[in-house]
Amino acid sequence: MATGVLRGLLAVLALGTAPSGPWQADRGDGTYTNPVLHADYSDPDVVRVGDDFYLTASSFGSVPALPILHSRDLLNWTLLGHAARRLPSPDFDTPQHGKGVWAPSLRHHDGFFWIYYGDPDRGIYMARARDPRGPWEPLHLVHAAKGWIDPCPLWDDDGQMYLVHAWAKSRAGFNSVLHIQRLSPDGRRVVGEGTQVFDGTARHPTIEGPKFYKRAGWYYVFAPAGGVKEGWQTVLRSRSVLGPYEDRIVLERGQTDVNGPHQGGWVDTPGGEDWFVHFQDKGAYGRIVHLQPMRWKDGWPVMGADPDGDGRGEPVRVHAKPAVRSPAVPVVPATSDEFDADAVGPQWQWQANPGPSWASLKNGALRLRAVATPGPSLWTAGNLLLQKWPAPAFTARARLDPDELREGDEAGLVVFGLDYATLAVERTARGLTLRQAICAGADKGNVETVEANAPIGSGPVELAVEVAADASCRFAYAQGGTRRPIGGTFAATPGLWVGAKVGVFAKGGGEGHADFEWFRVE
C-alpha cells in the first residue's frame, strides 16, 4: 500500500497540483475543529474500552453494513471494517433506499462488543463480537416488529437487561414516545410486554434515537427531539428504570450555524472527562460528526458551551482536545484505493447485497462486471461501488481501462444521490465514447440526459470529478495528455437519509468488464 500511496502522490505532482488530504479535525496545537468527521456517519454511537474508542453509525441499505471506527482520542478515526457483510433479508439483494440499518447502539459488556439496531420494517437485530475487527456473530432478529427503531441496551446492577427504543411514524402510525422492554439474560429476545416511559408529543415532538445509561443511581436516556434539521438534544432521568422520567434540553443550536445538534452518544475518557458525539445534517455532505465537551451539573449533563449558565449548551467550533494517555497519530478514514491488496478498502459499500460476479481484483486492478441494471436509471442498480464524501471540497479520480467493454456497456465515475451524475466510457458500434450524463429525480423513476460526449481511443483513461465547497461538481478527463473539462456543473443532492456518495460502476449485458487501476481522493 505504501508503494501505491507514493504512486498517487507522484501522479498528483505530475499534474501540477499540490496534494492535500481530506478533512482533518486535529489542529496540531492541542485543539480541534468541529466536525471531527466531515463524512456521513449518521446517528453515531460511541463506546470506550480501556484507552480505545469505537464508533458505529447508521448504514441503511448499504452493504457491508454497520461501520466500525476506532480512535485513541475521539478526533482521529480509522475505519476498521463493518459488523455485517450482508443484510439478512433477500429484499436487500436489490437497493432498498432509506431502509435497513437505522440508528445502531454500540456497547461493551461481559467481554463482548454488542450492536443493536432497528430495521423499521422487520424489527430489532443484534450482533456481537469479542474483537471489534471481527469476526462478528451473524445478525440475530431479537424481536420481529414493524416500526420499532433506535434500540439501546442497558445491563442493570442486578443483572437484568433492558432495551429502550423509539417508533417510526411511517410504519407504526405514531411517534414521539419511548418504550422500555425487558430482554432475556442473553439479550437475544424480548421478555413480556414493554412499558411506555415517555411521551414527548407536547414538549419534545419526534423524540427518537435514545441512548440508555446509568450513573450515580440515576437512569438516563439521551434522546434527540424536534427533527433532524431543527431539533435539539433532550436528556431524561429517573431513579427507577421504568420511570417516571423528568426531562431537560441540554444542547441546542443557540447562536451557532450547527443546525439540529443531536442524536449521538456520551463517552468518558480514562482520565474522567466527559464528551458527547453527535451529528449535524449538512445536506449533500450527509450527517457529519461533531464532538462536544460535556460536564455534569446538579445531576444533569451540560454539553458544549453554556455562556449564560442556563444548562442549555450550544455547539463549540474550536476546543481543547480530549486529554488521553496516548497521543494519537493524525489519521482519517480511508478514501483512496490502489486496488493492490487482497480486498477493496473498507470505505467501499454496495447499494445492495453484492452478487458473486460483480467484482474481483485482478493484477492490481478492480474488475467490475458490466451487469444489467433492472430499471430506467442507476437508482435501481445494486452494483454501484460507492464511498462517503470525506471533506467539504475534494477531487476524486479513477484510472479506467475500458477495452473489454462490449457494445452497449459503460463504466466510469458516479456522484450519487436523489439526483446523480456520471462520467463514463460507453462502447458503441462506432467505438468508445466518453459520456457525461445527469439524472434529475432518479428516485422518481426519471431517466438520464446526456450533457456532453467526446470520442476517445482505446487504452486507459483518467476520469475526475472536482467537488467544491458548495457541493457543486465538475467533471474532467485525460487520455495520454492534458486534463480536459467535460459537461457543465452538477449540483449534488443527498440520497434518502444519506449524503451524496462518489464511486465507480459498470453496467451492460453481463459479458464485458472494466478494469479500474486506482481510485484517488485529494
N, C-alpha and C positions, 0 to 999 in steps of 0.2 A: 504493500500500500504506500510505503514511503516513496518508492520509485514513481508510482502513479501521481502522487501529490506533486513531486518535483516536475514531472512532465507537464502537469497542469499549470504550475507557476511559470515554467518556461514558455508555454503556449500563450499565456496571457501577456507576458512581457514582449513576446514576438509581435503581438498585435498592437503594442504601444500603450497598453492600459495597465495602470498600477493595480496590483492585486489587493483585494480587500475581503475580509471575512464577513459573515452575516452578523446580525445584531449581537453586541457584547454588552451585558449589563454591568460587569465589573469594571470600574473606572481606573483601577490600578493604584488608587491613592487612599485606600481604606474606606471608600464609599461605593455606592452602586446607584444606578439609574433604573427606574421602572419604565417599561416592563422588564422582568428578568428573563422571560422567554417571549420574544416577539414572533410567536407562532401559535397555531390554532390547537392548543391543548385545553380544550373546553372542559369546564366542570372539574377542575383539578382537585385531587385529594393527595395528602402527603403524610408520611409516617417516618419516624426516626427509629433506627436500630443501632445502638452504640453511637459511633461517630458518623454514621451514614444516613442520608435522607433518600427516600424513594417516593416517586410521584407516579400516579396514573391519571387517566383522563378519559372522557367520552371518545368513542371512535365510531359510533353509529353503524353504518353498514359497510365500512371499510375493513379490509382483511389484509394482513393479520390484524387482530383486534386487541384492545386493552394495552396501550403502550406502557412500558415500564422505564422510567428515567431514574438516574442516580446522580447524587450530588454530595459533596462534602461540606458545602457552605450555603446551600439554598439559592445560590446565584449561578454557578457554573454547572450545567447539567449535561449528562451523557445519556443518549438513548440506548438502553441495553438490549431491547427487543420488545416482544409482546407476549402477553399471557395466554392468548388464544390464537392458534394458527388458522382456524376456520370458525365460522359461526354455525351453531348447532342445527338450524333448520335448513332443509333443501331450498326453501324460499330464497335464501341468500346466495344461491347459485346464479341468480340474476340480480342486478342492482336493486337495492331497497333504500332509496334515498331518504334520509332523516329517520330511519327506523334502526332497530338493532340495539346497540350498547348505549344506554343513557346513564350518565352521572354515576360512575362507579365509586365505591369506597374502598380504601386500602388500609388494612390493619395488620399488626404483628402480634400473635398470641400463641403461646404454647409451642414455640419453635417453628411456627408456620407464618408465612405471609398469606393473608386472606383477601380476596376481592369479592365483593357483592355488587351486582348491577341489576337494573331493571330493564327488561325489554317490554315496552308498553303494550305489545300485542301478545306476549307469551308468558310473562311473569318474572319472577326473581331467580337469577342464576348466581352461582358462586364457583370459585376455583381457588386452589391454594397450592403453595409450593414451599419447600424448605429453603430454596435459594431463589431470589427474585429473578435471576437469569434463567431459571427453569431447571429441569422440566416442571411445568405446571400440570396439575391434575386436570383431566377433561372437564369442561364446563358441566355443571350439575344443576338441574332445574329444582330449586328449593320449593317453589310454590307456583303452580300454574294459575295465572290470573290475567285479567285484562285491565290495564290502567294503573297497575302498581308500578311505581317508579322510584328512583333515587334512594335505594336502601342503604342503611349503615348499621353495622352490628355493634353491640356493647356486651362485654363479659362483666357481670356484676361481681361484687366481692364474695357472694355466696355461691358462685359458680353458675348461676342462671344466665342464660344467653338471651338477649333481646335484639330486635330489629326495628328501627324506625324507618318509615317510608312516606312518600307523598303520593299524589294521584294526578294522572293526566286527564284533563277535562275532555280532550279529543277522543278518549277511549272509554272513560268511566262516566262521563256526563257531568262531572263536578271536579273541583279542585279546591285549593286554599285551606285544606285540612291535612293534619299529620296523624298517622296511626302508629302504634307500637304493637308488635307481635312478639310472643314468646317463641323461641326456637328450641329444637331438640339439642341435647348436650353436644352433639357432633356438628351442629349448625347446618344440617342438611335438609331440615323440614320445619314447617310452621306447626306449632302445637296450640290447639284451641282457637278461640276467637280473639281477634285483635281489639285494641282499645283506642278510640279517638282521644288524643291527648291535647289537641289544639285546633281551634278554628280561627283562621286569620282573615275571614271574609271581610270583616269591618275595618280592621286596623292594618292587616298585613296580607292583602289580596295576592293570590298566586304564590303563596308560601310553598316552597319546594326545596329540593337539594339538601335535606337535613343531614347533619353530621352529629354523632352521638358521643358524649364524653362524660366522665365523672371526675370531679375534683373537690377535695376537701369536704366530702359528704354531700355535695350538690350534684344533681344530674343536669347536664347542659345539652341543649340542642341548638346548634348553629344552623340557621336556615335563611336563605335569601327570600325576599318578597318584593312585590311591586313590578315584576317583569324584568327581562334580561337587560334592556337598554336604559331604563329609567329607574330601576329599583334600588334597594338598599339591603344591608345585612342585618338581620334580626338575630337575637340570641334569646332563648328561652331557658328558664332554670326552675328547678323544683327540688324539694327534699325527698320526694317519692318518685320512683321511676315512672309510674303511671300518672303523675301529676297530682294536683293541678299545677300548671306551669305559668309563671309570670313572664312578661316579655319586655324587651327593650331594643331599640335601634342603636347599633354600636358603630356602624360605618355607613356613610352616605357620600354623595358626590361633593357636597359643600361648594367651595369656590373653585374647585378644580375642573379640568376638562375630562376627567375619568368617569365616563357615564356608567351607571349601573354597577358600582363596585361591590360585587358579591359573589356567592357560590364558590366555596373553597374549603380549606381545612386549616385547623390550628395545629401547630407543632412547636415543641420546645427544643432548645439546644442542650448539649451535655452540661453547659455552664449555667443553665436555668433561664436563659432568655426565652421569651415567647414571641412567635411570629404567626402571621396569617397569610396564607397563599390563596389568591382568588383570581377571577378573570375579569376582563373588560371586553365588551363587544366592539370590534373595530371594523365592521363591515366586511369588505373583501379580504381583509387580513385575518378574519376569524376572531376567536375569543382568546386573546393574548393574556399572558400570566403576569400578575403583579405580586409583590411581596410587601406586606405591611408590618412594621413593628407593632407589638401588642404588649399590653401590660394589664394587670388586674387592679381594680379599684372597688372596694366595698363589695367584693364577690362578683363583679361584672368585668368582662373584658372591655378594654378600650383599644381601638385599632387605629393605626395611622397617626396623624397629627390631630390634636384637640386643643386648638388655641384658646377657645373660650371656656374650656373645662366643663362642658355640659355632658360629657360622656359619649357624645356622638362624634366619632373621628371622621377625618377625610383623608383620602389617599396622599401619600408622600410621593414626590417626584425623585428626589435625591436623599439618601440617608446613609448613615454609617452601616457598614457591613455587619452581618451576624458575627459574634465572637465565637470562633471554633478553635479546637485544639490543633488541627492540622490544616494550614492554609491550602486552599485548592489551587490547582493549576488552571489558568483560564482555558475554558473549553466550551463548546456549543454542540448541540445535537448535529449528527452527520447530515450533510447535504450532497456534496459531490460523490461520484462513484466512478471508479475506473473500470469496474466490471472484471477485475483480475483476481478476485477471491473465489472461494468455493460457493458463495451465495451472494445475492444482491444485498446492499446495505439495509439496516433496519429502518431507514427512513421511508422506504417504499411500501405502498399499500395498493392493493387492487380495489376495484369498485364492487367486487363480489368474490365469493369463494372461487379461487382460481382453478381453471381446467388444467389437466396434466400436460397438455401440449402448448399452452400459451407461451411459455418462456423457457429458455435454457441458457446456460453460459458456455460459450464455445470459443476456444482460442483467444481468451482475453476480451471477449465481446458479449454483449447481451443480445441474444437472438429472440426476436418476437415473431411468432407465427401470425400471418395475416388472416386471422379467423373472421368469420362473418359476424356482423352485428345485427341484432334482431329487429331494430326499429329504424325510424327515419333519420336518427342522428346518434351521436356518441352518448347521449343521455342514457340509453338502454344498453350500452356496451359495458360488460364487466371487465373486459381485458384492457382497461386503461391502467398503466402503472404510474402512480402519482405520489407526490410528496407535498407537505405543507409549505407555504411561503415562510421563509426564515427571517425576513427583515423588512423594513419599510421600503427600501429600494435595493434592487439586486439585478444581476443578469444571469440567466440560465442558458447554457449552450450544450449542444449534443452533436457528436460526430456520427453520421449515419452512412452506412453502405447500403444502397438500395438495389444493388444489381440483381438480387434474387427475387425481387417482387415480380409477380405475374400481372398480366394485363387486367386492369380494374383494381389492383391492390394499391394501397397507400400507407405510408408510415411517416411519423415525424413527431413534432412537439405539439403539446396542447396546454392551454391555460383554461382550466375547467371550473365552471360554476353553473348557476341557472342560465346564464349566457356563457358561451365558450368560444375560443378562437384556436385555430390550428395553423401551423406551418408544416406542410407535409409534401413529400415526394410521391407523385402518382405515376404509375406506368399506364400509358395509353397505347393505342395502336401505332401512334407516331413516335413513341419513345417516352423518355422520362420528362415530367413537368413538375415544377415547383408550384404549389397551390396554397395560397393563404386565404382562409375562409373564416367566417363568423357564423355562429348560430345564436340568434337572439330568441330568448324564450324557449330554450331547449326542453325545459320541464313541461312546457305546454304542447309538446309534440311538433314544434316547428323544425324546419329543415335548414341546412346550411346555405349561405350565399357566398359565392366566390368573390373575394375582394381584389385579388391580383394573381396573375400567372407569370411564370418565367421558365423558358426551356432550359434544361441542364443536360450535361453529358453524363456518361457512366462514371462510376467511381464515387468515393466518399464525398459527402457534402456536409459542411458545418451549418447547423441551424441555431438561431439565437433568438431569445426574447428578452428585452430590457423592460423591467418593471420600475416605474417612477414612484415617488413618494405619495402620489395621489391615486395609486393603483391603476394608472394608465399603462398600456403595454404597446411596445413597438417591436416588430419582427425584422430580422435580417438574416442573410445567408452569405456563405462564401464557399467557392469551389475552386481551389487552386489559386486563390488570389485575394483581392480586396473584399472586405465585407460590404454587402450592399443592402440597403433597406428594401423592404417589400411590404406593400399594403399600407393602410392607414393606422390610426391609433385605435386601440380597442380598450374600452373601459371595463375592467374586470368586475365581476359581481361575485358575492358569496354563493355557495350552494345551499342546500336545505339543512339548516342548523350548523353548517360548517363554513369555513373560509374558502376562498379560491385555492386551487391547487395547480401545480405545474408538473409536467411529466412527459412520458412518451407513450406511443401507441402504434399498433399496426392493425390494419383490417383489410379484408378481401375475401377471396374464395377458399382460403384454407390451404392452398398448395404452396404459395410463396412465403417468403420471410424477409425480414430486415435485420441487419446487424448494427447495433449501437456500440461504437468503440469506447465511448465515455460520455459522462454527463457531469458538467461542472457548474457550480454556482459561485459567483464572485460578487 
